[in-house]
Amino acid sequence: MAVRLGDIAPDFTQDSTDGPIHFHDWIGNGWAILFSHPKDFTPVCTTELGAVAKLKPEFDKRNVKVIGLSVDPLPDHREWSKDIEETQGAKLNFPLLADADRRVSNLYDMIHPNANDTLTVRSVYVVGPDKKVKLTITYPASTGRNFEEILRVIDSLQLTSDYKVATPVNWQHGDDCIIVPAVSDAEADTAFPKGYRKVKPYLRITPQPNLP
């Protein structure tokens, strides 16, 4: 069964490069990213894991934990991590699930038979503190992910979970936001002390509310 936005992220216990992971306990009260890789010792995956290791301080700033997954066994993960450090200049600094039995892959519908009937596709799941799925993205095996984009989306998700705003096309942290239509003008006058610009009755632009 597919995991959809708003679903409680399926819980699991699985071994990893950091020892057994009890997923919901591991998330704690923060945010998490679970992302899968088709196979160990493959070129695109190697570059992705190196990039995420370098970006870990950015995820930490946002209270986001990162965990990877591959269907290969734990000894392969440990050997592969040496290649990642050697070729990408970054040591693996987050857990990598060993999903050789496909338990987690099947829970999250990460194996798409029309793409490959044994390997996971490049799935991404962002899970909030309430353990609900906030974002899903699926890439084919041939295309590496843009983790700068994933950071951008997390900034939007965290902002819009706390304020009654949405983020417009190509929004970046610091840009203006859109007041959601469910907020009346009278409510907006109070809720957004920085003010707002009314382009249309349904399109009201306001400065990002969680910045000075």
PLY file of the C-alpha trace (Angstrom):
ply
format ascii 1.0
element vertex 212
property float x
property float y
property float z
element edge 211
property int vertex1
property int vertex2
end_header
0.00 0.00 0.00
1.31 3.46 -0.89
2.29 5.87 1.88
0.45 9.13 1.29
0.73 12.68 2.61
-0.81 12.95 6.06
-0.44 9.23 6.83
1.34 8.19 10.01
4.77 7.07 8.80
4.95 3.28 9.22
7.01 2.40 12.26
9.70 -0.27 12.13
12.75 -1.67 13.85
15.68 -2.38 11.54
19.44 -2.73 11.82
21.64 0.08 10.56
25.22 1.30 10.47
24.45 2.97 13.85
22.85 -0.14 15.36
19.15 -1.06 15.61
16.79 1.80 14.72
13.30 2.01 16.27
12.03 4.57 13.78
9.43 6.54 15.76
11.62 6.53 18.88
14.60 7.60 16.77
12.67 10.55 15.32
11.78 11.76 18.81
10.20 15.23 18.84
11.90 16.50 15.71
11.68 16.06 11.96
13.16 13.25 9.87
14.05 12.37 6.30
14.02 8.73 5.19
15.50 8.22 1.74
16.25 5.05 -0.18
19.02 4.04 -2.57
18.83 1.41 -5.29
22.06 -0.36 -4.37
25.41 -0.10 -2.58
28.57 0.54 -4.60
26.71 2.48 -7.29
27.89 5.85 -8.60
24.86 8.11 -8.18
24.13 6.84 -4.66
27.75 7.42 -3.68
27.52 11.08 -4.68
24.18 11.50 -2.89
25.37 10.10 0.43
28.47 12.27 0.28
26.35 15.35 -0.38
24.00 14.60 2.51
26.94 14.06 4.87
28.27 17.52 3.93
24.81 19.06 4.45
24.28 17.49 7.88
24.93 20.81 9.71
22.09 22.35 7.69
19.74 19.53 8.64
20.85 19.80 12.28
20.02 23.53 12.29
16.47 22.62 11.27
16.15 19.84 13.88
15.97 17.26 11.07
17.44 13.77 11.39
18.46 11.97 8.20
18.45 8.22 7.60
19.24 6.34 4.41
18.21 2.88 3.25
19.53 0.29 0.84
18.50 -3.32 0.32
22.08 -4.53 0.75
23.33 -6.09 4.01
25.17 -4.27 6.77
28.71 -5.49 5.92
28.30 -4.01 2.41
27.17 -0.70 3.93
30.29 -0.55 6.07
32.58 -1.24 3.11
30.71 1.21 0.90
31.03 3.96 3.52
34.82 3.81 3.01
34.34 4.49 -0.71
32.02 7.40 0.07
34.59 9.02 2.34
37.41 8.41 -0.15
35.63 9.68 -3.27
33.33 12.38 -1.85
35.51 13.78 0.91
32.84 13.26 3.55
32.46 10.56 6.17
29.03 8.94 6.58
27.60 10.77 9.62
24.03 9.46 9.68
22.60 5.93 9.84
22.09 3.76 6.76
19.44 1.07 7.18
20.32 -2.45 6.07
17.07 -3.59 4.47
18.18 -6.88 2.95
14.85 -8.50 3.90
12.94 -5.63 2.14
10.79 -5.11 5.23
11.07 -1.33 5.28
11.10 -1.08 1.50
7.79 -2.90 1.32
6.28 -0.89 4.19
7.02 2.30 2.28
6.33 0.99 -1.24
9.90 1.78 -2.32
10.14 -1.06 -4.85
8.36 -0.24 -8.12
8.20 -3.42 -10.24
7.90 -1.56 -13.55
11.18 0.20 -12.79
12.98 -2.70 -11.10
11.39 -5.64 -9.31
14.14 -6.07 -6.70
15.75 -2.68 -6.03
14.33 0.45 -4.40
13.79 3.62 -6.39
15.07 6.95 -5.04
12.28 7.65 -2.58
12.23 10.55 -0.11
9.90 10.87 2.87
9.85 13.87 5.19
8.22 13.06 8.52
7.12 15.67 11.05
7.25 15.59 14.85
3.69 14.21 14.82
5.08 11.21 12.87
2.96 12.12 9.85
4.34 12.13 6.31
4.71 15.74 5.12
6.43 15.18 1.76
7.08 12.35 -0.66
9.29 12.53 -3.74
10.24 9.68 -6.05
13.12 9.85 -8.51
14.20 7.21 -11.02
17.44 5.38 -10.35
19.23 7.34 -13.08
18.63 10.78 -11.54
20.40 12.01 -8.43
18.37 14.04 -5.97
18.71 17.76 -5.30
19.13 17.98 -1.54
19.27 21.77 -1.64
15.68 21.55 -2.89
14.80 19.19 -0.06
16.21 21.71 2.44
14.11 24.42 0.76
10.97 22.33 1.12
11.73 21.62 4.78
12.04 25.38 5.38
8.59 25.78 3.82
7.07 22.85 5.73
8.34 24.10 9.06
7.21 27.66 8.37
3.74 26.71 7.18
3.22 24.35 10.13
3.58 27.29 12.53
1.95 30.15 10.60
-1.13 30.49 8.41
0.88 31.06 5.27
1.84 29.22 2.10
5.02 29.68 0.07
4.81 30.76 -3.59
6.63 29.41 -6.62
10.43 29.24 -6.26
10.22 30.53 -2.68
13.43 30.66 -0.68
13.94 31.29 3.03
13.57 35.05 3.56
11.19 35.65 0.65
7.65 36.94 1.01
4.85 34.48 1.72
1.15 34.17 0.89
-1.54 34.38 3.55
-3.79 31.32 3.23
-7.31 32.03 1.91
-8.96 30.65 5.07
-7.70 33.72 6.99
-10.02 36.72 6.69
-8.67 40.23 6.17
-9.70 41.10 9.71
-7.78 38.13 11.08
-4.81 38.95 8.85
-4.67 42.51 10.21
-3.99 41.06 13.66
-2.04 37.91 12.76
0.45 39.64 10.45
1.72 42.79 12.18
4.26 43.42 9.40
1.30 44.07 7.13
0.42 42.59 3.77
-0.20 43.60 0.16
-3.54 42.59 -1.31
-3.05 41.75 -4.98
-6.38 39.92 -5.27
-8.87 38.94 -2.57
-7.28 35.47 -2.57
-3.66 36.64 -3.08
-2.20 38.52 -0.11
1.54 38.89 0.16
3.28 39.29 3.53
6.91 39.22 4.73
8.06 35.91 6.15
6.49 35.99 9.62
9.16 34.16 11.62
11.93 36.62 10.74
12.72 39.86 12.60
0 1
1 2
2 3
3 4
4 5
5 6
6 7
7 8
8 9
9 10
10 11
11 12
12 13
13 14
14 15
15 16
16 17
17 18
18 19
19 20
20 21
21 22
22 23
23 24
24 25
25 26
26 27
27 28
28 29
29 30
30 31
31 32
32 33
33 34
34 35
35 36
36 37
37 38
38 39
39 40
40 41
41 42
42 43
43 44
44 45
45 46
46 47
47 48
48 49
49 50
50 51
51 52
52 53
53 54
54 55
55 56
56 57
57 58
58 59
59 60
60 61
61 62
62 63
63 64
64 65
65 66
66 67
67 68
68 69
69 70
70 71
71 72
72 73
73 74
74 75
75 76
76 77
77 78
78 79
79 80
80 81
81 82
82 83
83 84
84 85
85 86
86 87
87 88
88 89
89 90
90 91
91 92
92 93
93 94
94 95
95 96
96 97
97 98
98 99
99 100
100 101
101 102
102 103
103 104
104 105
105 106
106 107
107 108
108 109
109 110
110 111
111 112
112 113
113 114
114 115
115 116
116 117
117 118
118 119
119 120
120 121
121 122
122 123
123 124
124 125
125 126
126 127
127 128
128 129
129 130
130 131
131 132
132 133
133 134
134 135
135 136
136 137
137 138
138 139
139 140
140 141
141 142
142 143
143 144
144 145
145 146
146 147
147 148
148 149
149 150
150 151
151 152
152 153
153 154
154 155
155 156
156 157
157 158
158 159
159 160
160 161
161 162
162 163
163 164
164 165
165 166
166 167
167 168
168 169
169 170
170 171
171 172
172 173
173 174
174 175
175 176
176 177
177 178
178 179
179 180
180 181
181 182
182 183
183 184
184 185
185 186
186 187
187 188
188 189
189 190
190 191
191 192
192 193
193 194
194 195
195 196
196 197
197 198
198 199
199 200
200 201
201 202
202 203
203 204
204 205
205 206
206 207
207 208
208 209
209 210
210 211
